[in-house]
Amino acid sequence: MDNNTIYSRFRSRALLHPDAIAVVSGDGRAVSYLELDGMVDSLLAKFIDKGYRTVGIVMTHGVEMIAAMLAVLKSGAAYVPAELSLPAERRRYMMRTAGVTLVIDDEYCRDIKPSARVFDDRSTPTSPAYILYTSGTTGHPKGVVVENHSVVNYAEAFEAEFGTRPGDVMLQYSVCSFDIFVEEVFTTLLNGATLAIPPLDVAKGDINGLMDYVERHHVTIISGFPYLLSAMNQLASIPPSLRLLISGGDVLRENYIDRLRDMGPMIYNTYGPSETTVCASYYRCDNASALPDGTYPIGHPVKGVKVRIMDSSLRELPDGETGEICISGQGVSRGYAGNPPEQKNFVTLPTGERIYCSGDMGYRLPDGNLVFLHRKDDQVMILGKRVEPEEVENVLNSSPMVERGVVRPFTDDNGLAYLVAYFVPARKDYSLHDIRQWLLRELTDFMVPEFFVAVKEIPLNRHGKVDINALPIVLKEGDTQ
């Protein structure tokens, strides 16, 4: 069997281990690989002949959501995930620009049972697998189109580095619209392991409740933002089943894991934009020292991927010199849906090699490990999620209560980013509550600025651009660890 599509590799695991548990759902159901595969065909029967190229998935996290994603993939289409909590305007924009005409929801999947009818896999290695929407500079999110072979390569890279196998249990903790979700789901199901999806109240609850769930279900792997590891770091102990903790999406600091290092699990710092399929590099840090600034390197390239530090002319730089982190190989995605301006970040070299210029600056250590320094633009990570201040600014300026607005990122004492919105009110009776609600119509909550400053005018420099240095700085003290 050709294992170069997501579904075909999943199917091969189902044939090898038909009775192994594939998914443990929040409602306590445990579904085997064979049962999950049957649910895929049962769902597929509902839309296989409709010719859909992209299918939206807006569902409660559970067995049916996973079956729906696999069904869409097996049909040869790409899925477009969106959380139920996402602002309706943002969700409609995503579905419209992705060309979605079918949205699978909980009702669509109600009472789905394994089917006796088996369909052929209509996907190919180069078929789009999913479209993930991230913050964009144009004022709207942009959709990253990732192909099947890139996800399969990542599942293989994950297996090669971490030895994922039947018997492992991965916690499904991330929202579906971020690539950590891709890591959670597909490195598990394409490697014969078990996916454990906690109930919503556990996933959204405190760290103690989450650890209780982890212990009850013998979870062995957790992948999440560094703040999750930081919360675990405050505990007296963690469940003994945990063998691997993976941090991604933002900078991992030594004081986030200084106690976890002594509790037994392997701990990895990872790096990679959505444009390059989850992670491009790994660094094991439970047995290594941090850099002088208290952060960890981002490590070595994963299997099937090449990472270089390049100058503005796309020439590779020697060790120690700062340049842009550029990625090539199996992980590089097709690009963006709709060809937005950011498509220019995908470059084909004279050799024919296609690379993604990440906009992240870094350098290579003498031992070959990579170090992330900062962005070369204004993009920031808020709670581990990518935010373009320009997108937030554009939505702010569309509010009828704002005459002119500017959004700028700042950094607290712990190096964490936060946003400040400066605005000239359009009328005297403006309401900050109404301005925030306007932003929440189109932006997810973590994108809404933490602070708002009303000003009489936006200061400009002699070139007519916003004079950033003339704006008042709103200081935020970092949270104590």
DRENSE-663748 format. One record per residue (C-alpha): residue in three letters; x, y, z. Coordinates in steps of 0.25 Angstrom, whole numbers, padded with zeros to 4 digits, always signed. Layout:
// residues N
ALAXYZ/...
// end
This chain:
// residues 481
MET+0000+0000+0000/ASP+0005+0014-0004/ASN+0007+0021+0010/ASN+0009+0035+0004/THR-0004+0040+0007/ILE-0010+0043+0021/TYR-0021+0033+0019/SER-0013+0022+0013/ARG-0003+0022+0024/PHE-0015+0022+0034/ARG-0021+0011+0027/SER-0008+0003+0028/ARG-0008+0005+0043/ALA-0022+0000+0044/LEU-0019-0013+0036/LEU-0007-0015+0045/HIS-0014-0012+0058/PRO-0029-0013+0056/ASP-0033-0015+0070/ALA-0023-0004+0076/ILE-0030+0008+0082/ALA-0029+0020+0072/VAL-0037+0030+0080/VAL-0042+0032+0094/SER-0053+0043+0094/GLY-0057+0053+0104/ASP-0070+0045+0106/GLY-0062+0033+0110/ARG-0063+0025+0097/ALA-0051+0017+0093/VAL-0051+0014+0077/SER-0042+0004+0071/TYR-0034+0007+0058/LEU-0044-0003+0051/GLU-0056+0004+0056/LEU-0051+0018+0053/ASP-0048+0014+0039/GLY-0062+0009+0037/MET-0067+0022+0042/VAL-0059+0029+0031/ASP-0065+0021+0020/SER-0079+0023+0026/LEU-0077+0038+0026/LEU-0071+0038+0012/ALA-0083+0031+0006/LYS-0091+0044+0009/PHE-0082+0053+0000/ILE-0072+0045-0008/ASP-0079+0048-0021/LYS-0082+0063-0019/GLY-0068+0067-0024/TYR-0064+0076-0013/ARG-0050+0081-0013/THR-0050+0088+0001/VAL-0059+0084+0013/GLY-0061+0092+0025/ILE-0061+0085+0039/VAL-0067+0092+0050/MET-0069+0082+0061/THR-0068+0078+0076/HIS-0055+0071+0078/GLY-0057+0056+0078/VAL-0057+0043+0070/GLU-0067+0049+0060/MET-0058+0061+0057/ILE-0046+0052+0055/ALA-0054+0043+0046/ALA-0059+0055+0038/MET-0045+0060+0035/LEU-0040+0046+0031/ALA-0053+0045+0022/VAL-0050+0058+0015/LEU-0035+0054+0013/LYS-0039+0040+0007/SER-0049+0047-0003/GLY-0037+0055-0008/ALA-0042+0068-0003/ALA-0035+0078+0008/TYR-0042+0081+0021/VAL-0043+0095+0027/PRO-0044+0094+0042/ALA-0050+0105+0051/GLU-0054+0105+0065/LEU-0069+0106+0069/SER-0064+0118+0078/LEU-0058+0126+0066/PRO-0065+0139+0063/ALA-0075+0136+0052/GLU-0070+0147+0043/ARG-0056+0141+0043/ARG-0061+0127+0041/ARG-0070+0132+0029/TYR-0058+0139+0023/MET-0049+0126+0024/MET-0060+0117+0018/ARG-0063+0127+0006/THR-0048+0129+0002/ALA-0045+0114+0003/GLY-0056+0111-0006/VAL-0064+0103+0004/THR-0078+0099+0000/LEU-0080+0088+0010/VAL-0078+0090+0025/ILE-0078+0077+0034/ASP-0084+0080+0048/ASP-0088+0071+0059/GLU-0102+0069+0054/TYR-0096+0064+0040/CYS-0089+0053+0048/ARG-0100+0049+0058/ASP-0102+0034+0059/ILE-0090+0031+0049/LYS-0087+0016+0050/PRO-0076+0008+0044/SER-0080+0005+0029/ALA-0078-0009+0022/ARG-0076-0001+0009/VAL-0061+0002+0006/PHE-0057+0014-0003/ASP-0044+0015-0010/ASP-0034+0026-0005/ARG-0036+0037-0015/SER-0025+0046-0010/THR-0011+0047-0015/PRO+0003+0051-0009/THR+0001+0065-0015/SER-0014+0067-0011/PRO-0016+0078-0002/ALA-0019+0072+0012/TYR-0024+0084+0020/ILE-0024+0100+0020/LEU-0020+0106+0033/TYR-0023+0121+0035/THR-0013+0130+0042/SER-0012+0145+0044/GLY-0009+0153+0032/THR-0004+0167+0029/THR-0015+0170+0019/GLY-0026+0172+0030/HIS-0031+0158+0028/PRO-0026+0144+0032/LYS-0018+0136+0021/GLY-0020+0121+0018/VAL-0007+0112+0018/VAL-0010+0100+0008/VAL-0002+0088+0013/GLU-0001+0075+0004/ASN-0003+0061+0008/HIS+0012+0057+0007/SER+0017+0068+0016/VAL+0008+0063+0027/VAL+0013+0048+0025/ASN+0027+0053+0025/TYR+0025+0060+0038/ALA+0019+0048+0044/GLU+0031+0040+0040/ALA+0040+0051+0045/PHE+0033+0050+0059/GLU+0034+0035+0059/ALA+0049+0036+0056/GLU+0052+0046+0067/PHE+0042+0041+0078/GLY+0040+0027+0075/THR+0025+0028+0075/ARG+0018+0014+0075/PRO+0006+0006+0079/GLY+0004+0008+0093/ASP+0007+0023+0093/VAL-0004+0032+0097/MET-0004+0046+0092/LEU-0012+0057+0099/GLN-0021+0065+0089/TYR-0021+0079+0096/SER-0020+0089+0085/VAL-0031+0096+0077/CYS-0032+0090+0063/SER-0028+0103+0056/PHE-0014+0102+0060/ASP-0003+0093+0055/ILE-0001+0087+0069/PHE-0014+0080+0066/VAL-0008+0074+0053/GLU+0004+0069+0062/GLU-0005+0063+0072/VAL-0015+0056+0063/PHE-0006+0051+0051/THR+0007+0047+0058/THR-0002+0039+0067/LEU-0012+0032+0057/LEU-0001+0030+0046/ASN+0008+0023+0056/GLY-0002+0014+0062/ALA-0003+0021+0076/THR-0015+0026+0083/LEU-0021+0040+0083/ALA-0028+0044+0097/ILE-0038+0056+0095/PRO-0042+0061+0109/PRO-0055+0067+0112/LEU-0056+0082+0109/ASP-0057+0086+0124/VAL-0044+0078+0126/ALA-0037+0084+0115/LYS-0041+0098+0119/GLY-0040+0096+0134/ASP-0028+0097+0143/ILE-0015+0089+0142/ASN-0018+0080+0153/GLY-0031+0075+0146/LEU-0023+0073+0134/MET-0012+0065+0141/ASP-0023+0056+0147/TYR-0028+0053+0133/VAL-0014+0050+0128/GLU-0012+0040+0139/ARG-0025+0033+0138/HIS-0023+0031+0123/HIS-0008+0028+0124/VAL-0004+0039+0114/THR+0010+0038+0110/ILE+0012+0050+0101/ILE+0008+0065+0102/SER+0011+0075+0092/GLY+0007+0090+0095/PHE+0011+0104+0097/PRO+0022+0107+0107/TYR+0012+0113+0116/LEU+0006+0099+0119/LEU+0020+0094+0122/SER+0022+0106+0131/ALA+0009+0102+0139/MET+0013+0088+0140/ASN+0026+0093+0145/GLN+0019+0098+0158/LEU+0014+0085+0162/ALA+0020+0076+0172/SER+0020+0064+0163/ILE+0014+0060+0149/PRO+0007+0047+0145/PRO+0018+0036+0144/SER+0012+0031+0130/LEU+0018+0044+0123/ARG+0031+0041+0116/LEU+0031+0053+0106/LEU+0027+0068+0107/ILE+0028+0076+0095/SER+0028+0092+0095/GLY+0025+0099+0082/GLY+0019+0112+0077/ASP+0027+0122+0085/VAL+0041+0123+0093/LEU+0044+0113+0103/ARG+0051+0119+0115/GLU+0059+0111+0126/ASN+0051+0115+0137/TYR+0038+0109+0130/ILE+0044+0095+0132/ASP+0055+0096+0143/ARG+0047+0086+0152/LEU+0041+0078+0141/ARG+0055+0074+0137/ASP+0056+0066+0150/MET+0043+0059+0148/GLY+0047+0049+0138/PRO+0041+0052+0124/MET+0049+0056+0112/ILE+0046+0071+0109/TYR+0048+0077+0095/ASN+0048+0091+0089/THR+0042+0092+0075/TYR+0041+0102+0064/GLY+0034+0103+0051/PRO+0023+0112+0044/SER+0010+0106+0039/GLU+0016+0109+0025/THR+0026+0098+0027/THR+0016+0087+0034/VAL+0017+0088+0049/CYS+0032+0087+0052/ALA+0044+0089+0045/SER+0054+0087+0056/TYR+0055+0080+0070/TYR+0064+0082+0082/ARG+0065+0073+0094/CYS+0067+0082+0106/ASP+0064+0073+0118/ASN+0079+0069+0118/ALA+0085+0082+0112/SER+0088+0096+0117/ALA+0081+0108+0113/LEU+0087+0119+0105/PRO+0092+0131+0113/ASP+0079+0139+0112/GLY+0072+0127+0119/THR+0065+0122+0106/TYR+0068+0109+0098/PRO+0072+0107+0084/ILE+0062+0102+0074/GLY+0071+0090+0070/HIS+0074+0082+0057/PRO+0065+0080+0045/VAL+0055+0069+0045/LYS+0055+0058+0035/GLY+0052+0062+0021/VAL+0055+0077+0024/LYS+0066+0086+0022/VAL+0068+0099+0030/ARG+0078+0110+0027/ILE+0082+0124+0032/MET+0082+0133+0019/ASP+0085+0148+0016/SER+0076+0157+0009/SER+0081+0152-0004/LEU+0078+0137+0000/ARG+0092+0133+0002/GLU+0095+0124+0013/LEU+0103+0130+0025/PRO+0114+0124+0033/ASP+0112+0119+0047/GLY+0110+0131+0057/GLU+0105+0141+0047/THR+0090+0146+0048/GLY+0081+0144+0037/GLU+0067+0140+0033/ILE+0063+0125+0036/CYS+0059+0119+0023/ILE+0053+0105+0021/SER+0053+0095+0010/GLY+0049+0081+0008/GLN+0037+0072+0009/GLY+0030+0081+0020/VAL+0029+0093+0011/SER+0014+0096+0008/ARG+0008+0099-0005/GLY+0006+0114-0001/TYR-0006+0122+0002/ALA-0020+0121-0003/GLY-0023+0133-0012/ASN-0009+0137-0014/PRO-0008+0149-0004/PRO+0004+0158-0003/GLU+0011+0149+0007/GLN+0012+0138-0004/LYS+0026+0145-0008/ASN+0032+0138+0004/PHE+0032+0125-0004/VAL+0044+0126-0013/THR+0049+0117-0023/LEU+0064+0117-0024/PRO+0072+0117-0037/THR+0075+0102-0034/GLY+0060+0099-0034/GLU+0059+0097-0019/ARG+0047+0103-0013/ILE+0049+0110+0001/TYR+0040+0118+0011/CYS+0046+0130+0016/SER+0041+0131+0030/GLY+0043+0145+0034/ASP+0050+0140+0047/MET+0064+0144+0050/GLY+0074+0134+0056/TYR+0088+0128+0055/ARG+0095+0115+0055/LEU+0103+0110+0067/PRO+0117+0103+0065/ASP+0110+0090+0068/GLY+0100+0092+0057/ASN+0088+0095+0066/LEU+0080+0107+0062/VAL+0076+0119+0070/PHE+0064+0127+0069/LEU+0066+0142+0072/HIS+0054+0151+0068/ARG+0044+0154+0056/LYS+0049+0164+0045/ASP+0036+0170+0045/ASP+0025+0174+0055/GLN+0019+0160+0055/VAL+0018+0155+0070/MET+0013+0142+0077/ILE+0002+0144+0087/LEU+0000+0132+0096/GLY+0007+0124+0086/LYS-0001+0129+0074/ARG+0003+0137+0062/VAL-0002+0151+0062/GLU+0000+0162+0051/PRO-0002+0175+0058/GLU-0006+0181+0045/GLU-0018+0172+0044/VAL-0023+0176+0057/GLU-0020+0191+0053/ASN-0028+0189+0041/VAL-0040+0184+0048/LEU-0039+0195+0059/ASN-0039+0205+0048/SER-0052+0199+0042/SER-0060+0202+0055/PRO-0070+0214+0054/MET-0065+0219+0068/VAL-0050+0220+0063/GLU-0046+0232+0055/ARG-0031+0227+0054/GLY-0025+0215+0061/VAL-0011+0209+0062/VAL-0007+0196+0069/ARG+0007+0193+0074/PRO+0014+0181+0081/PHE+0022+0182+0093/THR+0029+0172+0102/ASP+0028+0170+0117/ASP+0039+0167+0127/ASN+0038+0152+0124/GLY+0040+0155+0109/LEU+0025+0152+0106/ALA+0018+0160+0095/TYR+0005+0169+0098/LEU-0002+0179+0089/VAL-0006+0193+0091/ALA-0017+0200+0083/TYR-0016+0215+0081/PHE-0028+0222+0076/VAL-0034+0235+0073/PRO-0049+0234+0076/ALA-0059+0237+0065/ARG-0069+0243+0075/LYS-0069+0248+0089/ASP-0079+0237+0094/TYR-0070+0226+0090/SER-0070+0213+0098/LEU-0058+0204+0100/HIS-0067+0192+0102/ASP-0073+0194+0088/ILE-0059+0196+0082/ARG-0055+0183+0088/GLN-0068+0176+0083/TRP-0065+0181+0069/LEU-0051+0175+0069/LEU-0057+0162+0075/ARG-0066+0161+0063/GLU-0055+0158+0054/LEU-0043+0154+0063/THR-0041+0143+0073/ASP-0040+0148+0087/PHE-0024+0146+0088/MET-0023+0156+0077/VAL-0031+0167+0084/PRO-0021+0177+0090/GLU-0019+0176+0105/PHE-0018+0192+0106/PHE-0025+0203+0099/VAL-0021+0218+0100/ALA-0030+0229+0095/VAL-0021+0240+0089/LYS-0025+0254+0082/GLU-0017+0251+0070/ILE-0007+0240+0065/PRO+0007+0246+0064/LEU+0014+0246+0051/ASN+0028+0248+0047/ARG+0033+0257+0036/HIS+0031+0246+0025/GLY+0016+0245+0029/LYS+0017+0232+0036/VAL+0013+0228+0050/ASP+0024+0233+0060/ILE+0025+0221+0069/ASN+0034+0228+0078/ALA+0024+0239+0081/LEU+0013+0229+0086/PRO+0012+0227+0101/ILE+0017+0214+0105/VAL+0008+0205+0114/LEU+0017+0197+0123/LYS+0013+0183+0127/GLU+0020+0175+0138/GLY+0023+0161+0135/ASP+0016+0150+0142/THR+0025+0144+0153/GLN+0029+0129+0151/
// end
